[in-house]
Amino acid sequence: MCVGELILPVDAFLELRAFHDELISLARTIDPATPPTLTARKAEQSRRRALAKVFRLWAEQMDRSLKTIRSA
């Protein structure tokens, strides 16, 4: 086993992949690609965009980790 290598059961890998997909879905729900309605306040929109960015960054980090696990 190489340093930094992780052995993960297949079902755990699949659960992490499902969680990754859920994070992406949450980010899209919070901050959809469509323009916001005129009634949305800028501060609220800014908070939603920031939260969506956190979910997307977390999902990207998970994706990199899952790719590393898959290639091991």
C-alpha positions as CSV (number, residue, x, y, z in Angstrom):
1,M,0.0,0.0,0.0
2,C,1.4,3.4,-0.9
3,V,1.4,6.3,1.5
4,G,-1.8,8.3,1.2
5,E,-3.7,5.4,-0.4
6,L,-7.1,4.6,0.9
7,I,-9.0,1.4,0.4
8,L,-12.7,2.0,0.5
9,P,-15.6,-0.6,0.2
10,V,-17.6,-0.2,-3.0
11,D,-20.8,0.6,-1.2
12,A,-19.1,3.4,0.7
13,F,-17.7,4.8,-2.5
14,L,-21.1,4.7,-4.1
15,E,-22.6,6.5,-1.1
16,L,-20.0,9.2,-1.3
17,R,-20.7,9.6,-5.0
18,A,-24.4,10.0,-4.2
19,F,-23.6,12.6,-1.6
20,H,-21.4,14.4,-4.1
21,D,-24.4,14.5,-6.5
22,E,-26.7,15.7,-3.8
23,L,-24.3,18.6,-3.0
24,I,-24.3,19.6,-6.7
25,S,-28.1,19.5,-6.6
26,L,-28.3,21.6,-3.5
27,A,-26.0,24.2,-5.0
28,R,-28.2,24.4,-8.1
29,T,-31.3,24.7,-6.0
30,I,-29.8,27.5,-3.8
31,D,-28.3,29.4,-6.8
32,P,-29.9,28.3,-10.0
33,A,-28.4,29.2,-13.4
34,T,-31.5,31.2,-14.3
35,P,-31.5,34.9,-13.4
36,P,-33.1,35.8,-10.0
37,T,-36.5,37.4,-9.9
38,L,-36.7,41.1,-9.5
39,T,-38.1,40.7,-6.0
40,A,-35.0,38.9,-4.7
41,R,-32.9,41.1,-2.4
42,K,-29.3,41.6,-3.3
43,A,-28.1,40.6,0.2
44,E,-30.1,37.4,0.1
45,Q,-28.9,36.6,-3.4
46,S,-25.3,37.2,-2.3
47,R,-25.7,34.8,0.7
48,R,-27.3,32.1,-1.5
49,R,-24.5,32.5,-4.1
50,A,-21.9,32.2,-1.3
51,L,-23.6,29.1,0.1
52,A,-23.9,27.5,-3.3
53,K,-20.2,28.2,-3.9
54,V,-19.3,26.3,-0.7
55,F,-21.4,23.3,-1.8
56,R,-19.8,23.4,-5.2
57,L,-16.3,23.6,-3.7
58,W,-17.0,20.8,-1.3
59,A,-18.4,18.7,-4.2
60,E,-15.3,19.4,-6.3
61,Q,-13.0,18.3,-3.4
62,M,-15.0,15.1,-3.0
63,D,-14.9,14.5,-6.7
64,R,-11.1,14.7,-6.7
65,S,-10.9,12.4,-3.8
66,L,-13.2,9.9,-5.4
67,K,-11.2,9.9,-8.6
68,T,-8.1,9.3,-6.6
69,I,-9.7,6.4,-4.8
70,R,-11.1,5.0,-8.1
71,S,-7.7,5.0,-9.7
72,A,-5.9,3.3,-6.8
